[in-house]
Amino acid sequence: MNPRQKRNKKQKLLDFYGSECWWCRQNLLTEYLTIDHLVPKSHGGSDSFENLRLSCLPCNNSRGNSLYPPISWRKN
């Protein structure tokens, strides 16, 4: 995605899902939300709207390219 496409997708996600992290449900300012791929691109995921969610940086980083939720989200 180029920067313009990324901004447009992020805005669509904000309009559809609101400004909370998909994983930890924390309400955040827009600048603290990142675009997260449910199925990572390294596993064949796409940049389609259906595969994208907004997440906070800690959740997105802890998830990496895993197919599973972030570590903080998983129940032990």
ZIPEKA-V987568 format. One record per helix or strand of 2 or more residues. SS is the DSSP state (2 for helix, 1 for strand). FROM is the first residue (numbers start at 0). LEN is the number of residues. Records with the same first field share a line. If there is no record, write none. Layout:
BEGIN
SS: FROM-LEN + FROM-LEN
END
This chain:
BEGIN
2: 2-15 + 29-3 + 40-3 + 48-3 + 56-7
1: 32-5 + 51-5
END
